[in-house]
Amino acid sequence: MDNIAFRRATEADVAAIVAMLADDPLGAAREDVSTPLANAYLAAFRAIDADPNQYLAVMTDGDAVIGTLQLTFIPGLSRKGALRGQIEAVRVASSRRGQGLGQRLFEWAIEQCRARGCRTVQLTTDRSRADAHRFYERLGFEASHIGYKLAL
């Protein structure tokens, strides 16, 4: 655990990130881990990486990618022009869950939001992820809003 580090993801990390996204019941139904990796993932990575308001992060243990999340910095007029940090696509490798790494990943992400000047950190989570809801509440997040999505 002493080798845990956080950094911006590189294109070489995309396959490991997609594998983590696919490694749960929801992700297994919507991700494609076949090789070669679908070009859409690489195109998405390049768009994220080129946007200064996006930060695709990986958590590593030595050379191994063991966690990921995406931070989006959202400028807005509401709340007196507050910058918001949005945390999405959080995953810890299944072989490393239960070791406190998710909390470390969130602590790092929240600190990145503070350093960037965010006044709020927010996230969305699937209704079916009861364990994740308890985890987020333990970290101090409140289920203060209702979110809606429209598939296109």
Z-matrix of the N, CA and C atoms (Angstrom, degrees):
N
C 1 1.455
C 2 1.525 1 112.00
N 3 1.319 2 118.99 1 -11.77
C 4 1.456 3 121.50 2 179.85
C 5 1.517 4 112.21 3 -74.33
N 6 1.322 5 117.86 4 -15.82
C 7 1.461 6 121.12 5 -178.20
C 8 1.523 7 113.00 6 -93.98
N 9 1.335 8 118.26 7 10.46
C 10 1.464 9 121.36 8 -177.74
C 11 1.525 10 108.93 9 -69.67
N 12 1.337 11 115.23 10 129.46
C 13 1.458 12 121.33 11 178.73
C 14 1.521 13 108.82 12 -141.65
N 15 1.321 14 116.16 13 162.90
C 16 1.457 15 123.55 14 179.86
C 17 1.514 16 107.53 15 -127.37
N 18 1.335 17 115.73 16 139.59
C 19 1.462 18 119.49 17 179.07
C 20 1.519 19 109.47 18 -158.18
N 21 1.325 20 114.34 19 167.70
C 22 1.463 21 121.20 20 174.38
C 23 1.528 22 107.67 21 -68.21
N 24 1.313 23 116.58 22 136.29
C 25 1.470 24 121.12 23 178.28
C 26 1.523 25 110.20 24 -67.33
N 27 1.319 26 114.78 25 151.04
C 28 1.461 27 121.60 26 173.36
C 29 1.531 28 107.79 27 -114.86
N 30 1.313 29 115.18 28 168.60
C 31 1.467 30 119.14 29 179.14
C 32 1.533 31 111.10 30 -58.98
N 33 1.318 32 117.27 31 -31.09
C 34 1.462 33 121.33 32 178.67
C 35 1.528 34 112.27 33 -65.87
N 36 1.331 35 118.15 34 -18.23
C 37 1.469 36 122.70 35 -179.90
C 38 1.524 37 113.36 36 -87.91
N 39 1.317 38 117.94 37 -11.85
C 40 1.468 39 121.04 38 -169.64
C 41 1.528 40 111.76 39 -59.14
N 42 1.312 41 119.06 40 -43.09
C 43 1.472 42 120.27 41 -179.09
C 44 1.526 43 110.98 42 -61.90
N 45 1.329 44 117.69 43 -41.15
C 46 1.467 45 120.61 44 178.71
C 47 1.526 46 110.94 45 -66.02
N 48 1.329 47 116.99 46 -38.24
C 49 1.464 48 120.90 47 178.24
C 50 1.520 49 110.23 48 -64.68
N 51 1.331 50 117.10 49 -47.10
C 52 1.467 51 120.59 50 179.79
C 53 1.524 52 110.12 51 -61.33
N 54 1.320 53 117.27 52 -39.22
C 55 1.472 54 120.51 53 178.55
C 56 1.530 55 110.47 54 -60.84
N 57 1.335 56 117.59 55 -40.70
C 58 1.469 57 119.86 56 177.62
C 59 1.523 58 111.28 57 -68.51
N 60 1.339 59 116.98 58 -38.43
C 61 1.465 60 119.73 59 177.88
C 62 1.524 61 111.35 60 -62.62
N 63 1.323 62 116.59 61 -33.15
C 64 1.465 63 121.50 62 -177.91
C 65 1.520 64 113.14 63 -83.49
N 66 1.318 65 117.80 64 -11.34
C 67 1.459 66 121.73 65 -171.60
C 68 1.527 67 113.04 66 -89.60
N 69 1.303 68 116.48 67 50.77
C 70 1.457 69 122.70 68 169.49
C 71 1.523 70 107.48 69 -160.82
N 72 1.325 71 118.67 70 165.62
C 73 1.469 72 120.32 71 -174.61
C 74 1.524 73 114.21 72 -56.78
N 75 1.317 74 118.79 73 -39.57
C 76 1.466 75 120.34 74 179.76
C 77 1.523 76 110.99 75 -71.57
N 78 1.313 77 116.56 76 -47.49
C 79 1.456 78 120.94 77 -178.20
C 80 1.511 79 113.15 78 -66.33
N 81 1.324 80 116.96 79 -34.10
C 82 1.469 81 120.52 80 -179.60
C 83 1.521 82 111.37 81 -59.31
N 84 1.324 83 116.02 82 -30.42
C 85 1.464 84 120.15 83 -178.62
C 86 1.523 85 113.12 84 -84.21
N 87 1.326 86 117.96 85 -15.82
C 88 1.461 87 118.17 86 -174.41
C 89 1.524 88 115.24 87 -121.73
N 90 1.328 89 118.41 88 -8.68
C 91 1.465 90 120.34 89 -179.43
C 92 1.522 91 110.70 90 -107.39
N 93 1.324 92 116.08 91 161.88
C 94 1.470 93 123.24 92 -178.40
C 95 1.523 94 108.31 93 -128.63
N 96 1.321 95 116.27 94 107.11
C 97 1.464 96 120.51 95 -177.01
C 98 1.526 97 112.85 96 -96.82
N 99 1.334 98 116.75 97 11.18
C 100 1.467 99 118.85 98 -178.84
C 101 1.523 100 110.40 99 -65.05
N 102 1.330 101 114.90 100 155.73
C 103 1.463 102 120.64 101 177.62
C 104 1.518 103 109.41 102 -113.20
N 105 1.304 104 118.41 103 140.52
C 106 1.458 105 123.99 104 -0.92
C 107 1.528 106 111.23 105 -67.75
N 108 1.307 107 114.90 106 156.45
C 109 1.451 108 121.63 107 -179.89
C 110 1.531 109 109.67 108 -61.98
N 111 1.310 110 115.96 109 139.18
C 112 1.469 111 120.74 110 179.90
C 113 1.531 112 110.24 111 -56.68
N 114 1.311 113 116.04 112 137.73
C 115 1.468 114 121.68 113 -179.53
C 116 1.522 115 112.94 114 -58.03
N 117 1.323 116 117.03 115 -28.14
C 118 1.464 117 120.18 116 -179.32
C 119 1.528 118 111.20 117 -60.24
N 120 1.332 119 117.69 118 -35.42
C 121 1.464 120 120.22 119 177.69
C 122 1.529 121 111.41 120 -65.56
N 123 1.320 122 115.79 121 -42.24
C 124 1.469 123 119.52 122 -179.71
C 125 1.525 124 111.14 123 -68.32
N 126 1.330 125 116.50 124 -39.09
C 127 1.468 126 120.28 125 177.11
C 128 1.533 127 110.13 126 -63.86
N 129 1.326 128 116.85 127 -41.07
C 130 1.461 129 120.46 128 178.19
C 131 1.524 130 110.35 129 -64.35
N 132 1.330 131 116.61 130 -43.59
C 133 1.460 132 119.69 131 177.94
C 134 1.526 133 110.56 132 -57.83
N 135 1.319 134 117.14 133 -46.18
C 136 1.466 135 120.54 134 -177.82
C 137 1.532 136 111.35 135 -62.38
N 138 1.333 137 116.65 136 -38.37
C 139 1.468 138 120.31 137 178.41
C 140 1.531 139 110.53 138 -67.10
N 141 1.317 140 117.01 139 -42.69
C 142 1.465 141 121.12 140 177.81
C 143 1.524 142 109.74 141 -61.97
N 144 1.326 143 115.73 142 -47.72
C 145 1.460 144 121.17 143 -175.56
C 146 1.529 145 112.45 144 -64.82
N 147 1.323 146 117.06 145 -28.82
C 148 1.465 147 121.19 146 -178.75
C 149 1.531 148 112.93 147 -82.75
N 150 1.326 149 117.66 148 -13.17
C 151 1.466 150 122.18 149 -175.02
C 152 1.534 151 109.69 150 -94.56
N 153 1.330 152 118.33 151 118.55
C 154 1.465 153 119.72 152 -177.78
C 155 1.525 154 114.16 153 -66.19
N 156 1.324 155 118.31 154 -14.39
C 157 1.459 156 121.35 155 177.52
C 158 1.527 157 112.89 156 -94.23
N 159 1.317 158 116.36 157 9.87
C 160 1.469 159 121.68 158 178.07
C 161 1.514 160 109.54 159 -120.22
N 162 1.313 161 116.00 160 143.18
C 163 1.460 162 120.93 161 175.29
C 164 1.521 163 107.21 162 -141.77
N 165 1.315 164 116.66 163 103.78
C 166 1.454 165 121.82 164 175.00
C 167 1.518 166 106.51 165 -88.59
N 168 1.320 167 116.24 166 113.80
C 169 1.459 168 121.97 167 -173.24
C 170 1.513 169 111.36 168 -107.39
N 171 1.316 170 114.53 169 149.93
C 172 1.457 171 120.79 170 169.12
C 173 1.516 172 108.61 171 -125.19
N 174 1.319 173 114.27 172 147.84
C 175 1.454 174 122.81 173 171.67
C 176 1.521 175 105.17 174 -105.59
N 177 1.318 176 116.23 175 131.78
C 178 1.459 177 120.15 176 -177.02
C 179 1.519 178 110.45 177 -123.14
N 180 1.310 179 113.78 178 154.51
C 181 1.455 180 122.58 179 169.48
C 182 1.518 181 104.53 180 -124.35
N 183 1.303 182 116.98 181 101.54
C 184 1.456 183 120.37 182 -170.25
C 185 1.519 184 108.14 183 65.26
N 186 1.331 185 116.08 184 -125.27
C 187 1.465 186 120.53 185 179.50
C 188 1.526 187 113.06 186 -90.06
N 189 1.324 188 118.22 187 -8.66
C 190 1.469 189 121.66 188 -174.56
C 191 1.528 190 111.19 189 -85.66
N 192 1.331 191 116.63 190 131.35
C 193 1.462 192 122.32 191 173.13
C 194 1.523 193 106.91 192 -82.37
N 195 1.344 194 116.20 193 118.48
C 196 1.461 195 120.35 194 -174.68
C 197 1.524 196 113.27 195 -120.66
N 198 1.326 197 117.32 196 -1.01
C 199 1.456 198 120.35 197 178.65
C 200 1.516 199 110.21 198 -163.74
N 201 1.321 200 115.31 199 162.07
C 202 1.459 201 120.45 200 -179.91
C 203 1.519 202 110.18 201 -157.42
N 204 1.296 203 115.13 202 157.00
C 205 1.462 204 122.95 203 167.83
C 206 1.514 205 107.74 204 -163.04
N 207 1.315 206 114.80 205 162.36
C 208 1.454 207 120.43 206 176.16
C 209 1.514 208 108.92 207 -117.70
N 210 1.324 209 115.45 208 127.40
C 211 1.455 210 122.37 209 174.06
C 212 1.525 211 108.87 210 -101.59
N 213 1.312 212 115.91 211 133.20
C 214 1.455 213 121.55 212 173.17
C 215 1.511 214 107.21 213 -122.55
N 216 1.313 215 115.92 214 129.84
C 217 1.457 216 121.95 215 179.21
C 218 1.519 217 107.23 216 -100.76
N 219 1.333 218 116.05 217 117.90
C 220 1.462 219 122.29 218 -171.39
C 221 1.527 220 109.70 219 -113.08
N 222 1.336 221 116.71 220 107.30
C 223 1.463 222 118.38 221 174.12
C 224 1.527 223 109.13 222 -75.85
N 225 1.310 224 116.81 223 146.90
C 226 1.460 225 119.24 224 179.31
C 227 1.508 226 111.47 225 -157.45
N 228 1.311 227 115.49 226 163.23
C 229 1.461 228 121.21 227 178.30
C 230 1.524 229 111.74 228 -84.83
N 231 1.334 230 117.18 229 -29.08
C 232 1.466 231 119.22 230 -177.55
C 233 1.524 232 110.48 231 -66.29
N 234 1.315 233 115.01 232 158.53
C 235 1.465 234 122.67 233 -177.79
C 236 1.528 235 111.01 234 57.75
N 237 1.328 236 114.16 235 41.90
C 238 1.464 237 122.56 236 177.43
C 239 1.525 238 112.36 237 60.94
N 240 1.309 239 115.93 238 41.98
C 241 1.459 240 120.59 239 176.78
C 242 1.517 241 114.16 240 77.85
N 243 1.310 242 116.64 241 28.02
C 244 1.462 243 120.67 242 -175.81
C 245 1.522 244 112.11 243 -68.76
N 246 1.311 245 115.13 244 142.39
C 247 1.457 246 122.74 245 170.19
C 248 1.523 247 107.36 246 -88.79
N 249 1.326 248 115.81 247 134.15
C 250 1.467 249 121.28 248 178.46
C 251 1.513 250 109.84 249 -111.70
N 252 1.299 251 115.48 250 145.89
C 253 1.457 252 120.96 251 171.05
C 254 1.510 253 108.92 252 -106.09
N 255 1.310 254 116.27 253 126.08
C 256 1.469 255 122.25 254 179.30
C 257 1.524 256 107.55 255 -108.50
N 258 1.326 257 117.21 256 125.23
C 259 1.462 258 122.53 257 178.18
C 260 1.519 259 107.76 258 -105.89
N 261 1.325 260 116.43 259 126.29
C 262 1.468 261 121.47 260 -178.54
C 263 1.521 262 110.16 261 -140.04
N 264 1.330 263 115.02 262 166.32
C 265 1.472 264 123.71 263 172.21
C 266 1.526 265 111.55 264 52.93
N 267 1.317 266 115.88 265 48.49
C 268 1.460 267 121.96 266 -179.20
C 269 1.527 268 109.27 267 -82.63
N 270 1.302 269 115.11 268 128.76
C 271 1.463 270 119.75 269 176.02
C 272 1.519 271 109.65 270 -147.67
N 273 1.326 272 114.93 271 145.29
C 274 1.464 273 123.34 272 167.77
C 275 1.516 274 105.33 273 -121.59
N 276 1.319 275 116.85 274 137.17
C 277 1.464 276 121.45 275 -179.74
C 278 1.531 277 109.38 276 -52.02
N 279 1.320 278 116.76 277 135.32
C 280 1.471 279 120.66 278 -174.94
C 281 1.522 280 112.22 279 -57.08
N 282 1.307 281 117.91 280 -32.71
C 283 1.468 282 120.55 281 -179.96
C 284 1.526 283 112.58 282 -71.86
N 285 1.333 284 117.59 283 -10.76
C 286 1.467 285 121.59 284 -176.66
C 287 1.529 286 113.17 285 -115.49
N 288 1.328 287 116.98 286 4.20
C 289 1.460 288 119.44 287 -179.58
C 290 1.524 289 110.43 288 -70.40
N 291 1.327 290 115.70 289 154.11
C 292 1.453 291 121.24 290 178.83
C 293 1.520 292 113.73 291 83.45
N 294 1.337 293 117.61 292 11.99
C 295 1.459 294 121.60 293 -178.33
C 296 1.530 295 112.55 294 -112.41
N 297 1.335 296 116.91 295 9.72
C 298 1.457 297 120.13 296 -179.13
C 299 1.519 298 113.91 297 82.93
N 300 1.335 299 117.20 298 7.14
C 301 1.458 300 119.92 299 -176.89
C 302 1.524 301 112.85 300 -72.60
N 303 1.314 302 116.92 301 -32.90
C 304 1.463 303 119.89 302 176.89
C 305 1.523 304 110.98 303 -61.15
N 306 1.321 305 116.52 304 -42.07
C 307 1.461 306 120.10 305 177.92
C 308 1.518 307 110.44 306 -64.21
N 309 1.312 308 117.52 307 -42.40
C 310 1.468 309 120.13 308 178.22
C 311 1.521 310 111.23 309 -62.48
N 312 1.338 311 116.58 310 -39.43
C 313 1.454 312 121.29 311 178.73
C 314 1.531 313 110.42 312 -62.77
N 315 1.326 314 116.70 313 -43.79
C 316 1.458 315 120.61 314 179.12
C 317 1.521 316 111.81 315 -68.31
N 318 1.312 317 117.66 316 -41.48
C 319 1.460 318 119.67 317 177.74
C 320 1.523 319 110.63 318 -58.85
N 321 1.331 320 116.02 319 -42.08
C 322 1.460 321 120.17 320 177.96
C 323 1.538 322 110.02 321 -63.14
N 324 1.332 323 116.78 322 -46.16
C 325 1.469 324 120.93 323 -177.71
C 326 1.526 325 111.39 324 -63.39
N 327 1.309 326 117.12 325 -42.38
C 328 1.466 327 120.49 326 179.63
C 329 1.527 328 109.87 327 -64.15
N 330 1.313 329 116.97 328 -38.77
C 331 1.470 330 119.85 329 177.11
C 332 1.529 331 110.94 330 -64.89
N 333 1.333 332 118.06 331 -36.85
C 334 1.466 333 120.57 332 176.24
C 335 1.522 334 109.99 333 -62.57
N 336 1.329 335 116.97 334 -39.65
C 337 1.468 336 120.75 335 178.50
C 338 1.527 337 110.47 336 -65.63
N 339 1.323 338 117.67 337 -43.21
C 340 1.469 339 120.85 338 176.81
C 341 1.524 340 110.74 339 -59.51
N 342 1.323 341 115.90 340 -47.16
C 343 1.471 342 120.52 341 -177.71
C 344 1.524 343 111.41 342 -62.14
N 345 1.321 344 116.57 343 -30.60
C 346 1.462 345 121.44 344 -179.29
C 347 1.533 346 111.59 345 -82.65
N 348 1.328 347 117.25 346 -10.18
C 349 1.460 348 121.03 347 178.46
C 350 1.516 349 114.77 348 95.86
N 351 1.317 350 118.06 349 15.01
C 352 1.468 351 120.83 350 179.10
C 353 1.527 352 109.70 351 -66.92
N 354 1.329 353 115.07 352 144.26
C 355 1.459 354 120.10 353 175.62
C 356 1.518 355 111.63 354 -103.71
N 357 1.340 356 116.13 355 -11.12
C 358 1.454 357 121.82 356 178.73
C 359 1.524 358 108.08 357 -143.61
N 360 1.326 359 115.41 358 143.18
C 361 1.457 360 121.33 359 170.40
C 362 1.522 361 106.16 360 -119.05
N 363 1.313 362 116.12 361 130.86
C 364 1.458 363 120.65 362 -177.16
C 365 1.516 364 109.90 363 -134.40
N 366 1.324 365 115.06 364 163.66
C 367 1.454 366 121.01 365 175.92
C 368 1.512 367 108.68 366 -154.00
N 369 1.315 368 115.20 367 163.47
C 370 1.456 369 120.72 368 169.45
C 371 1.515 370 106.84 369 -119.22
N 372 1.307 371 115.24 370 155.70
C 373 1.454 372 120.83 371 179.60
C 374 1.518 373 108.56 372 -148.48
N 375 1.301 374 115.61 373 145.59
C 376 1.462 375 120.19 374 178.90
C 377 1.531 376 109.59 375 -64.05
N 378 1.309 377 115.58 376 139.68
C 379 1.461 378 121.79 377 -179.83
C 380 1.526 379 113.30 378 -54.04
N 381 1.337 380 116.68 379 -31.58
C 382 1.463 381 120.77 380 -174.87
C 383 1.531 382 113.51 381 -78.73
N 384 1.304 383 118.99 382 -7.26
C 385 1.472 384 121.92 383 -175.22
C 386 1.540 385 111.72 384 -91.12
N 387 1.321 386 115.88 385 67.67
C 388 1.473 387 121.43 386 -176.29
C 389 1.526 388 111.94 387 -59.24
N 390 1.323 389 118.30 388 -40.72
C 391 1.471 390 120.42 389 178.92
C 392 1.523 391 110.61 390 -62.42
N 393 1.332 392 116.84 391 -41.32
C 394 1.459 393 120.55 392 178.62
C 395 1.522 394 110.55 393 -64.17
N 396 1.320 395 117.92 394 -38.80
C 397 1.466 396 120.94 395 179.82
C 398 1.525 397 110.20 396 -60.50
N 399 1.335 398 116.70 397 -45.23
C 400 1.464 399 120.34 398 178.49
C 401 1.536 400 110.58 399 -62.00
N 402 1.329 401 116.12 400 -41.01
C 403 1.459 402 121.39 401 178.87
C 404 1.523 403 110.60 402 -60.63
N 405 1.334 404 117.60 403 -48.86
C 406 1.460 405 121.46 404 -178.64
C 407 1.529 406 110.83 405 -62.50
N 408 1.324 407 116.58 406 -40.78
C 409 1.462 408 119.90 407 179.05
C 410 1.525 409 110.65 408 -65.78
N 411 1.319 410 117.39 409 -37.20
C 412 1.468 411 121.19 410 177.35
C 413 1.537 412 110.54 411 -62.87
N 414 1.337 413 116.11 412 -31.58
C 415 1.466 414 120.73 413 178.40
C 416 1.534 415 112.85 414 -79.80
N 417 1.337 416 117.10 415 -5.83
C 418 1.462 417 120.63 416 178.23
C 419 1.516 418 115.30 417 105.56
N 420 1.327 419 117.70 418 -1.60
C 421 1.462 420 120.25 419 177.21
C 422 1.523 421 108.94 420 -73.00
N 423 1.328 422 116.36 421 146.44
C 424 1.457 423 122.27 422 177.90
C 425 1.517 424 109.35 423 -116.32
N 426 1.320 425 116.06 424 140.07
C 427 1.464 426 121.23 425 176.13
C 428 1.531 427 107.49 426 -81.45
N 429 1.335 428 115.82 427 75.87
C 430 1.455 429 121.97 428 -170.99
C 431 1.529 430 114.29 429 -93.97
N 432 1.321 431 117.30 430 -14.69
C 433 1.460 432 120.94 431 -175.78
C 434 1.529 433 110.10 432 -131.96
N 435 1.305 434 115.50 433 163.68
C 436 1.465 435 121.96 434 172.88
C 437 1.515 436 106.47 435 -111.07
N 438 1.313 437 117.46 436 130.82
C 439 1.461 438 121.39 437 -179.87
C 440 1.519 439 111.47 438 -105.36
N 441 1.301 440 116.17 439 150.22
C 442 1.461 441 123.09 440 177.71
C 443 1.524 442 108.87 441 -130.34
N 444 1.314 443 114.95 442 148.70
C 445 1.465 444 120.14 443 176.32
C 446 1.517 445 108.30 444 -134.35
N 447 1.309 446 115.37 445 151.47
C 448 1.454 447 122.53 446 176.92
C 449 1.521 448 106.99 447 -127.58
N 450 1.313 449 116.97 448 114.28
C 451 1.462 450 120.44 449 178.60
C 452 1.520 451 108.90 450 -73.24
N 453 1.317 452 117.21 451 133.81
C 454 1.470 453 122.18 452 179.50
C 455 1.512 454 110.26 453 -113.22
